[in-house]
């Protein structure tokens, strides 16, 4: 804790939410340009197909499926 402000000290590096947000923005940028046939042919941020399938239209009664995070995600 900072004695002057009472706030917790910041840890080194970026927060996981910041990393996830930036990866989502980069993924969306490349997806947009791939859709219209412009730019590079490969999206550098891979998606986790297992996660997308696990979160897609699931019933709240069913148990949650376990899935791995995509590469580069914390």
C-alpha positions, -999 to +999 in steps of 0.1 A: +000+000+000+011+035-007+014+053+026+004+087+011-026+077-010-036+044+006-038+028-029-023-006-036+011-005-055+010-015-091+026-048-101+050-051-130+036-056-165+002-053-179-030-066-163-046-097-179-077-077-189-055-052-207-038-080-226-071-096-235-086-063-247-056-055-269-056-091-284-093-087-291-088-054-309-060-067-330-080-099-338-110-078-349-088-055-370-073-083-390-106-102-393-122-071-408-095-067-434-095-104-442-132-103-448-128-077-474-097-092-490-073-065-479-041-067-459-022-098-447-036-133-453-031-146-418-045-132-385-016-132-360-040-137-330-054-172-331-089-179-316-098-208-294-124-228-312-131-249-281-139-218-261-161-204-288-180-237-290-183-239-252-198-204-248-221-206-279-258-208-270-255-231-239-283-239-216-280-225-181-292-259-167-262-278-182-229-279-165-202-256-179-177-272-203-140-269-194-119-252-221-084-240-226-076-204-233-062-194-267-026-189-273-012-155-259-042-152-235-035-152-197 
